Amino acid sequence: VAAVALDGPPVFTASLRDISRQKQTEGALRRARDEALASSQAKAAFLANMSHEVRTPMSAVLGYADVLLDPALPAADRYAAIQAIRRNGSHLLQIINDILDLSKIEAGRMRLDPVACSPWQVALEVAAGLRVRADERGIVVEVEAASPLPESATMDPTRVRQILVNLVGNAIKFSEPGGLVSVRLTARRDASNREGVLRIEVEDHGVGIAADQLEGIFTPFHQADSSSTRRFGGTGLGLSISRRLAEAMGGGIDVQSTLGEGSRFAVELPLRGVDSTRRWLGPAELSRSVESGAEAVAGPVGGALSGRVLLVEDSPDNQRVLLYYLNRMGVEVETAGDGRTGVDRALGGGFDLVLLDMQLPVLDGYNAAGSLRRAGFEKPIIALTAHAMADDRERCLRAGCSDYLTKPVDVPRLFETLSRHLPRRPIEAPSVVSLFADDPGLAPL
């Protein structure tokens, strides 16, 4: 506004400009800046915590490996060191798997594989798999059915199992020694269609969670308060991944918790394919299968296989480990250290099966498998690879492989996979096989 006075009366001039859009833009920029700053701080905190989570078990692995080099180490201490290396190695693998799962979910590449399975059996498998961890702390894990459950339903058992491992594992971790963790299953069905709802509650009586932390525990890169993090550790990814998996399957997860008294996490998932042709089992009938179900999944690799296997693997250390287990399974094994040698031996050796690493010198596993198929090799080819994404499996199968195993190889899964392609023979007492028979310089202490 301006006033101008010359010889006559003053003249007022006004100018108006709408700056609302400018203010909206400035507000949006401020919010974006604040969100970027918060995201950057969260990721920086996550990376710092992840560095701690990776370095801690790695320090134990390397430290105990050095301890094992002591020729005067007592046998009991040697066994304890080996157990510690295995425990910390498994923890490192879980961290890697969590990071891969989160990246797949955020990229929209998480794939579900729904099949007919027993929800009750999945819960039993989780409890059996975590039994050692619970026993170490004197914690009892109970699985119970609070309503009839379908003998089978259509869902992704691998992802349901993953959710429950996270929830039950957390319940064990945050419980006091000697505590109780309850896994309770209920189901309801809609008589008008083939669907229902499965609810699984995991309850503990441990440290609990503060009310202002409840929603944040499902956020990626979010950690509990510093005292809890220092005491219990963890990457802060398991619950975020679990909720996203549940939502991807059409369900969800909620939580109720009281600080100092414990927590109850509840997973709800849709039950599909549960029409009148599917049998429902009552709690009494299901409870009778608890012990038998747990034993079925907790048992070690058993039995013996027969046949000639070609192991194509360039790492001498991996060769030794796989040779040890393959020999204990009863098969006759020969080795090759690169893809070209593997192809030549497979075509001329009368083998019943080929275990093929996919990252090989001279000729990689994908081209080696293709070469074998084009040359008329019809026996099973099992891919061995450290690439564990869904697309990697498809790539191996397209290359000509019959089946697929990820590294590090899970021994029961290796046995199960070989059993699908090789004949069984009567069980014999396992012979003692040396890992270092071909290398005296690496003989055990």
Buried (B, 14 or more C-beta within 10 A) or exposed (E): EEEEEEEEEEEEEEEEEEEEEEEEEEEEEEEEEEEEEEEEEBEEBBEEBBEEBBEEBBEBBEEBEEBBEEEEBEEEBBEBBBEBBEBBBEBBBBBEBBBEBBEBBEEEEBEEEBEBBBBBBBBBBBBBBBBEBBEEEEBEBEBBBEBBBBBBBBBBBEBBBBBBBBBBBBBBBBBEEEBBBBBBBBBEBEEEEBBBBBBBBBBBBBBBBBEEBBEBBBEBBBBBEEEBBEEEBBBBBBBBBBBBBBEBBBBEBEBBBEEEEBBBBBBBBBBBBBEEEBEBBEBEBBBEBBEEBBEEBBEEBEEBBBBBBBBBBBBEEBBBBBBBBBBBBBBEBBBBBBBBBBBEBBBEEEBBBBBBBBBBEBBBBBBBBBBBBEEEBEBBBBBBBEBBBEEBBEBBBEBBBBBBBBBEBBBEEBBEBBBEBBEEEEEEEEEEEEBEEEEEEEEEE
